[in-house]
Amino acid sequence: MNGSLRRVCRVLPSLLPALGASALLMTALAPAPASAASLAFQASPSTDAAATPAGTGQVEGQVFLILDGESPRGLEVRIEGTDHTAMVTAAGHFVLSDVPAGEFILATGYRGTVLDRRSVQVVDGGTARVRVRPGDSASLPLDGTQATGDAPRDARPATGEAPVTVASPARDTIGAPTPPPSELERLLALLVDRGVIQQAEADAILAEARAEREAARVELAGDAIAYEPTLPLQDDAVTVQVLPFGVESWDGSSRFRIRGRAQLDGQIARWGDDIENVARQGNEFPSYGLFLRRVRLGAAGIMRQDWEWQVEADFSENEVSLANVYVAHLFPSGRLAAGYFKEVFGMEYATSSRYITFIERSAASDAYKVNREPGLLFETLRPNWYLGVGAHTGDLERDRDLRPGWAVGGRLTFAPYLEGTDFVHVGVGANHRANAYDYDDEEWARVRLRSREGVRAVDARLIGRDDLRAVENFTRTGAEFAAGFGSWWIQSEVLQVNLNLDREALEDDLGGNATDQDSLNQRGWYAQTGFFLTGESKNYRAFSGDFGPQFPNRNFSRTGDGIGAIEVAFRYSRANSLEHTRVGRGQAMDHYTLGLNWFFTPEVALKTNVMYLEGERDEFQDSAWVFGARMQFVF
């Protein structure tokens, strides 16, 4: 583009005496102000916008936010001081209708925490179009009285900024916008406006610049065909986010981010003398261990506004396995996904391992959980309730001699009380699976319902040490309850699995060791509670019926400005799997956990657990003390 710039520079001397060099360069070359209001959709303001006309209008906007590897699910926009609120769609769009004409503050965020506040002015019959980028203004609670998170260094409150411009009723709605002008185009437009050059000269300079850019590309032999990696890229204007790393097109219709997590677990244990017999272990358990529980890396994003995708792999134990691979179509109030992901069942299992309270899920949730399987899943996106319905097949491995199993499941949750950060949650779930059958071995696939000591660094299999055989089909059911008031919260679930057996196949397999039952029932429950010593609240998400990331009031700082968030928690859980397909192989466990969590930032946390457990199998009973710790980094 050197030739184009030289042509521009040749005309600058004629303009400098009239305007002054500094004024021209500051006007033509300086970027637009970085305030929140400058990110509003550009529209021509009404001549009487400063007045407060009678009547109503609407506020329509797009939220540009790369959240948790997903679309801006669960965000809410609110006109402060009014009852006007709206849920942001899975694609990031929102509309507030029948807003009284006047100037207001538009707040965007979750319950209790505002990620963005900006001024917006509505005229009678008009539509105020807003582009919201959380992080451009300080994070404030909904009442606007106290910061609830560390604002970015360049962040500033949106109050007092110029109001968002207002479009007339005749203007088009959001969609197919024109890309923002480049610096060269802005400079040329100024020169044409000042009468320094003609429009034809500006067009010629732009054409020359485009030609120089195309000529600079590396051209390969063969004009008609090309390998996809060699195709040229479009010169798009993008936004780059560093933490977590993401790239977003200027209009928000396409974005992606890199996501991942690393969890390093360690434990020290004092085992009872007979605990090896409870776990049917042939030797003594180690008294300590260190283990990379999860090492995940992936990418997730939105393409063409309405399509969400994710690809994530797990590298723990020096092996590579898939964690999530899917594409989903986004609707205003939900999404339909196809790929490989979790089946829907249970509140604790639905909550990501990044955000669970203790190092591991409860013994009951761990033993009777569902799995990740290929299939279809529909999920709603509603402010205070959630419905997920899925249909899945077996695992990803192919076997011509295996008839794969299949499963259908659903989960329904509701928040009858939501006020600020306070909540009450209830829910139910069910999952039915028809088991796979191996024609070559003439047997049903073995079913594994297993749990361990509360941390995986040693791997004491105190529930489900032996897989269940000759299971024809089985059904999981569960009920959920949770509540939070201020810094205190409580959570509980009751879970059970009913398994139907193939008697003939079971007797052929185990002979006299087979149980005399035609069906089995394994069940469990847990109750856990916690309190934040530093004043935070549990981040409950009613739109998905689970818990999200924990945001400290003030991130940890060595200078003493903040200590992060500190939480104490206690849990009791029981898993009863005494009914087993083989006599003498059933197990049960009572598990107690005292936890202390230190969230340095939303990304870095240290979790420590002191656990006491009592296990039994057949005539064997014993106990153990386990101390565990997890250092976690997520991005």
Secondary structure, 3 states (H helix, E strand, C coil): CHHHHHHHHHHHHHHHHHHCHHHHHHHHHCCCCCCCHHHCCCCCCCCCCCCCCCCEEEEEEEECCCECCECCCCCEEEECCCCCEEECCCCCEEEEEEEECEEEEEEEEECCEEEEEEEEEECCCCEEEEEECCCCCCCECCCCCCCCCCCCCCCCCCCCCCCECEECCCCCCCCCCCCCCCHHHHHHHHHHHCCCCCHHHHHHHHHHHHHHHHHCCCCCCCCCCCCHHHCCCCCCCEEEECCCCEEEECCCCCEEEEEEEEEEEEEEEEECCCHHHHCCCCCCCCCEEEEEEEEEEEEEEEECCCEEEEEEEECHHHCCEEEEEEEEEEECCEEEEEEEEECCCCHHHHCCCCCCCCCCCCHHHHHHCCCEEEEEEEEECCCCEEEEEEEECCCCCCCCCEECCEEEEEEEEEEEEEECCEEEEEEEEEEEEECCEECCCCEECCECCCECCCCCCCCCCCECCCCECCEEEEEEEEEEEEEEECCEEEEEEEEEEEEEECHHHHHHHHHHHECCCCEEEEEEEEEEEEEECCCCCCCEECCCCEECCCCCCCCCCCCCCCCCEEEEEEEEEEEEECCCCECCCCEEEEEEEEEEEEECCCCEEEEEEEEEEEEEECCEEEEEEEEEEEEEEEC
